[in-house]
Amino acid sequence: MREGIGSRTAERVAARRAVHQLLDAPLVFRDPLALRILEPEVAARIREDPKHLDTSPVSRYLRAFLAVRSRIAEDEVAAAVARGVVQYVIAGAGYDTFAYRNPFAELHVFEVDHPSTQREKRRRLEESGIDVPPNSTFVAADLSVTSLDEALASTAFVRTSPAVFSWLGVVPYLELDAIEATLAAVGRLPAGTSIVFDYGLSGEALNFAERFVVRRMAKRVAAAGEPWKTFFMPDEMTALLRRSGFRSHVDWGSEEINGRYFAGRGDGLRVGRAGRIVTAAV
C-alpha cells in the first residue's frame, strides 16, 4: 500500500465483483451494490462493456475465485448468525458492501482496513448515496503493522463473545508473522468464533503453466505497490491453524469449490488451483 492512496488491488477486486453481476449467469455471489461502490466512470464502462476486463482466459478464473470467496464468507456469516453470533469483523474490507446490505438487524459489522483505502471508500459511499447503518463501525488500521487485537481494542467489539471474521484477499500481501498474529488473535476468542480467508498455494504445488500465470499476476500487483509475500502448502496451513487455537477447519481447493459452486454451468465458469479458501472454527 502506498500512503494516501486507496488500494489498487482492492479496486480491481471490486471491479471484477461488479462484472460478475452483469456477465455471469447464474450468479455465484449476488451484490446489488457492487457497481455503485465503484468510481462512476469505472461503473459506466463496465455497464457498457462488461467483457472489457476479460483480457485472457485467466481473467475468468480470477473473477470466479473473487466471487466465490465472498459467497463462502457470507454463507458463513449467515450460519454464524443462526448460531447466535452478533459480531462480524471484515478484516481488509476493501470495497466490500456487506455492511450496507446487511439483512441481520442484530449483527454489528466492523470494517477494518488501511486508513487510505477506508477514506476513499467512505468518500464513495457518501457520493453514491449508500447509507451507512448504525450497526456498522469503521476501524482504520494497517494490519501489516497493527495487530487485529489493537485495531479492535478501541471499538465496541466484545472479546468475551464469539464473532465471525472474513479476511479475504489479504494473506498473500502479509509477512508470515503478521498472518500468525492475526490468526492467533482470532483463535483466542470464545468457542463459536469462525473465520473465512483465502491464501495462495505455494509454487511447488503448481504445474509449469500455473506457476507462469501466478508470476505474471505477482508482477502486476507488485507494480501497483502491493507485492505478494507469503504462500502456503495445505499442510503448512493446517499446522498454523492448529497452533493458533482452531479446533476444526475446511480448506477448499479447486475441486471442492468447483464441485459445490460451479457444477453444471453452461458458461464453464470455474476457479483454478492457485488459490484456496479456508473456513475455520475456534
C-alpha positions as CSV (number, residue, x, y, z in Angstrom):
1,M,0.0,0.0,0.0
2,R,1.2,3.5,-0.9
3,E,0.4,6.0,1.8
4,G,-2.5,8.4,0.9
5,I,-3.7,6.2,-2.0
6,G,-6.5,3.6,-1.8
7,S,-5.6,0.1,-2.6
8,R,-5.2,-0.5,-6.3
9,T,-5.8,-4.3,-5.9
10,A,-8.9,-3.7,-3.8
11,E,-10.2,-1.5,-6.7
12,R,-9.5,-4.3,-9.2
13,V,-11.3,-6.8,-7.0
14,A,-14.3,-4.6,-6.7
15,A,-14.5,-4.1,-10.5
16,R,-14.4,-7.9,-11.1
17,R,-17.2,-8.5,-8.5
18,A,-19.2,-5.9,-10.4
19,V,-18.5,-7.6,-13.7
20,H,-19.8,-10.9,-12.2
21,Q,-23.1,-9.2,-11.6
22,L,-23.6,-8.4,-15.3
23,L,-21.7,-11.1,-17.1
24,D,-22.2,-14.5,-15.4
25,A,-25.4,-16.4,-15.0
26,P,-26.4,-17.9,-12.7
27,L,-24.7,-15.6,-10.2
28,V,-22.4,-17.3,-7.6
29,F,-22.4,-14.2,-5.5
30,R,-25.2,-11.5,-5.6
31,D,-24.2,-7.9,-4.7
32,P,-26.7,-5.2,-5.7
33,L,-24.2,-2.5,-4.6
34,A,-21.2,-3.8,-6.5
35,L,-21.4,-1.2,-9.3
36,R,-22.4,1.7,-7.0
37,I,-19.3,1.4,-4.9
38,L,-17.1,1.9,-7.9
39,E,-15.9,5.3,-9.3
40,P,-18.8,6.4,-11.7
41,E,-16.6,6.2,-14.8
42,V,-15.4,2.7,-14.0
43,A,-19.0,1.6,-13.3
44,A,-20.2,3.2,-16.6
45,R,-17.5,1.4,-18.6
46,I,-18.4,-2.0,-17.0
47,R,-22.1,-1.4,-17.8
48,E,-21.3,-0.5,-21.4
49,D,-18.9,-3.4,-21.9
50,P,-18.7,-6.0,-19.1
51,K,-16.2,-8.1,-21.1
52,H,-13.5,-5.4,-21.3
53,L,-11.7,-6.9,-18.3
54,D,-11.7,-10.4,-19.9
55,T,-8.3,-9.9,-21.4
56,S,-7.3,-13.6,-21.1
57,P,-8.7,-17.0,-20.0
58,V,-7.1,-16.3,-16.6
59,S,-9.5,-13.3,-16.1
60,R,-12.5,-15.7,-15.8
61,Y,-10.7,-17.9,-13.3
62,L,-9.9,-14.9,-11.2
63,R,-13.4,-13.5,-11.4
64,A,-14.8,-16.8,-10.4
65,F,-12.5,-17.0,-7.4
66,L,-13.2,-13.5,-6.2
67,A,-17.0,-14.1,-6.4
68,V,-17.0,-17.5,-4.7
69,R,-14.8,-16.4,-1.8
70,S,-17.3,-13.6,-1.0
71,R,-20.1,-16.2,-1.3
72,I,-18.4,-18.6,1.1
73,A,-17.7,-15.8,3.6
74,E,-21.3,-14.5,3.6
75,D,-22.7,-18.1,3.8
76,E,-20.6,-18.5,7.0
77,V,-21.9,-15.1,8.3
78,A,-25.5,-16.4,7.9
79,A,-24.6,-19.7,9.6
80,A,-22.9,-17.8,12.5
81,V,-25.9,-15.5,13.0
82,A,-28.1,-18.6,13.1
83,R,-25.8,-19.8,16.0
84,G,-26.4,-16.6,17.8
85,V,-23.2,-14.7,16.8
86,V,-23.8,-10.9,16.7
87,Q,-20.4,-9.6,15.7
88,Y,-18.9,-9.7,12.2
89,V,-15.3,-8.4,11.5
90,I,-14.3,-7.8,7.9
91,A,-10.5,-7.6,8.1
92,G,-9.1,-5.9,5.0
93,A,-12.6,-4.8,3.9
94,G,-11.6,-3.0,0.7
95,Y,-14.8,-2.1,-1.2
96,D,-16.9,-4.9,0.4
97,T,-20.5,-3.8,0.6
98,F,-22.0,-6.3,3.1
99,A,-22.4,-3.7,5.9
100,Y,-24.8,-1.7,3.7
101,R,-27.0,-4.6,2.7
102,N,-26.8,-6.5,6.0
103,P,-30.0,-8.4,6.4
104,F,-29.4,-9.1,10.1
105,A,-30.5,-6.3,12.4
106,E,-28.7,-7.8,15.4
107,L,-25.4,-8.2,13.6
108,H,-22.8,-5.4,14.3
109,V,-20.3,-5.1,11.4
110,F,-16.7,-3.9,12.0
111,E,-14.8,-2.9,8.8
112,V,-11.1,-3.0,9.4
113,D,-8.8,-1.6,6.6
114,H,-5.9,0.6,5.8
115,P,-6.7,4.3,6.5
116,S,-6.1,5.4,2.9
117,T,-8.4,2.8,1.4
118,Q,-11.0,3.4,4.1
119,R,-11.0,7.2,3.4
120,E,-11.5,6.5,-0.3
121,K,-14.4,4.1,0.4
122,R,-16.2,6.5,2.8
123,R,-16.0,9.2,0.1
124,R,-17.6,6.9,-2.4
125,L,-20.3,5.8,0.0
126,E,-21.2,9.4,0.6
127,E,-21.1,10.5,-3.1
128,S,-23.1,7.4,-4.2
129,G,-25.8,7.9,-1.6
130,I,-25.2,4.5,0.1
131,D,-26.3,4.8,3.7
132,V,-24.0,3.5,6.5
133,P,-26.3,1.8,9.1
134,P,-25.8,2.4,12.8
135,N,-24.8,-1.2,13.4
136,S,-21.6,-0.6,11.3
137,T,-18.2,0.6,12.5
138,F,-15.2,1.7,10.5
139,V,-11.8,0.7,12.0
140,A,-8.8,2.4,10.3
141,A,-5.7,0.2,10.7
142,D,-2.8,-1.2,8.7
143,L,-2.8,-4.8,9.6
144,S,0.7,-5.2,8.3
145,V,1.9,-3.1,11.3
146,T,-1.0,-3.1,13.7
147,S,-2.4,-6.3,15.2
148,L,-6.1,-7.1,14.9
149,D,-6.3,-7.0,18.7
150,E,-5.0,-3.4,18.8
151,A,-7.3,-2.4,15.9
152,L,-10.4,-3.6,17.7
153,A,-9.4,-2.5,21.2
154,S,-10.9,1.0,20.9
155,T,-14.2,-0.2,19.4
156,A,-17.4,-1.7,20.8
157,F,-16.2,-5.2,19.8
158,V,-16.8,-7.6,22.8
159,R,-13.9,-10.0,23.2
160,T,-15.8,-12.2,25.6
161,S,-18.4,-13.0,22.9
162,P,-17.9,-15.1,19.7
163,A,-17.6,-13.4,16.3
164,V,-17.3,-14.3,12.7
165,F,-14.5,-12.9,10.6
166,S,-13.7,-12.6,6.9
167,W,-10.2,-11.9,5.8
168,L,-10.3,-12.0,2.0
169,G,-7.5,-11.1,-0.3
170,V,-5.1,-10.2,2.5
171,V,-2.9,-13.1,3.4
172,P,-0.6,-13.1,0.4
173,Y,0.3,-9.5,1.0
174,L,1.4,-10.0,4.6
175,E,4.6,-11.3,6.1
176,L,4.3,-14.6,8.0
177,D,4.5,-13.0,11.5
178,A,1.5,-10.7,10.7
179,I,-0.5,-13.7,9.4
180,E,0.3,-15.7,12.5
181,A,-0.6,-12.8,14.8
182,T,-4.0,-12.3,13.2
183,L,-4.9,-15.9,13.3
184,A,-3.8,-16.2,16.9
185,A,-5.9,-13.1,17.8
186,V,-9.0,-14.8,16.3
187,G,-8.1,-18.2,17.8
188,R,-8.1,-16.7,21.4
189,L,-11.7,-15.7,21.1
190,P,-14.5,-17.8,22.6
191,A,-15.8,-21.0,21.1
192,G,-18.2,-20.4,18.3
193,T,-15.9,-17.9,16.6
194,S,-15.1,-18.6,13.0
195,I,-13.1,-17.1,10.1
196,V,-13.1,-17.3,6.3
197,F,-9.9,-16.4,4.5
198,D,-8.1,-17.3,1.3
199,Y,-4.4,-17.9,0.6
200,G,-2.1,-18.6,-2.4
201,L,-0.8,-22.1,-3.0
202,S,3.0,-22.4,-2.9
203,G,4.6,-22.7,-6.3
204,E,5.9,-26.3,-5.7
205,A,2.3,-27.5,-5.7
206,L,1.6,-25.9,-9.1
207,N,2.5,-27.1,-12.6
208,F,4.6,-25.0,-15.0
209,A,1.7,-23.2,-16.7
210,E,0.1,-22.3,-13.3
211,R,3.4,-21.0,-11.9
212,F,3.8,-18.9,-15.1
213,V,0.4,-17.3,-14.6
214,V,1.0,-16.7,-10.9
215,R,4.3,-15.0,-11.7
216,R,2.6,-12.7,-14.2
217,M,-0.1,-11.8,-11.7
218,A,2.6,-11.2,-9.0
219,K,4.4,-8.7,-11.2
220,R,1.2,-6.8,-11.8
221,V,0.3,-6.4,-8.1
222,A,4.0,-5.6,-7.3
223,A,3.9,-2.8,-9.9
224,A,0.8,-1.4,-8.1
225,G,2.9,-1.2,-5.0
226,E,1.2,-4.2,-3.2
227,P,3.5,-7.2,-3.7
228,W,2.6,-10.7,-2.7
229,K,4.8,-12.0,0.1
230,T,3.6,-15.3,1.6
231,F,2.3,-18.6,0.2
232,F,1.4,-21.9,1.8
233,M,1.1,-25.6,1.2
234,P,-2.1,-27.0,2.7
235,D,-0.3,-29.0,5.4
236,E,1.5,-25.8,6.5
237,M,-1.8,-24.0,6.8
238,T,-3.3,-26.9,8.8
239,A,-0.4,-26.7,11.2
240,L,-0.7,-22.9,11.5
241,L,-4.4,-23.1,12.3
242,R,-3.8,-25.8,15.0
243,R,-1.1,-23.6,16.6
244,S,-3.5,-20.7,16.5
245,G,-6.2,-22.3,18.5
246,F,-8.7,-23.5,15.9
247,R,-10.4,-26.8,16.6
248,S,-11.5,-27.5,13.0
249,H,-11.3,-26.2,9.5
250,V,-12.2,-26.9,5.9
251,D,-9.5,-26.0,3.3
252,W,-11.3,-25.6,0.0
253,G,-9.3,-26.4,-3.1
254,S,-10.4,-26.0,-6.7
255,E,-12.1,-29.5,-7.0
256,E,-14.2,-28.9,-3.9
257,I,-15.1,-25.3,-4.9
258,N,-16.0,-26.2,-8.5
259,G,-18.0,-29.2,-7.4
260,R,-20.1,-27.3,-5.0
261,Y,-20.5,-23.8,-6.6
262,F,-19.8,-24.2,-10.3
263,A,-21.1,-27.6,-11.3
264,G,-23.4,-27.9,-14.3
265,R,-22.9,-24.3,-15.5
266,G,-23.4,-23.7,-19.2
267,D,-20.8,-21.0,-19.4
268,G,-17.9,-23.1,-18.0
269,L,-17.1,-20.6,-15.2
270,R,-14.8,-22.2,-12.6
271,V,-11.8,-21.5,-10.4
272,G,-8.2,-22.6,-10.9
273,R,-5.8,-24.3,-8.5
274,A,-3.7,-21.4,-7.4
275,G,-6.0,-20.0,-4.7
276,R,-7.6,-21.8,-1.7
277,I,-10.3,-20.8,0.7
278,V,-10.4,-21.7,4.4
279,T,-13.3,-21.8,6.9
280,A,-12.0,-22.4,10.4
281,A,-13.7,-22.6,13.8
282,V,-12.5,-21.9,17.3
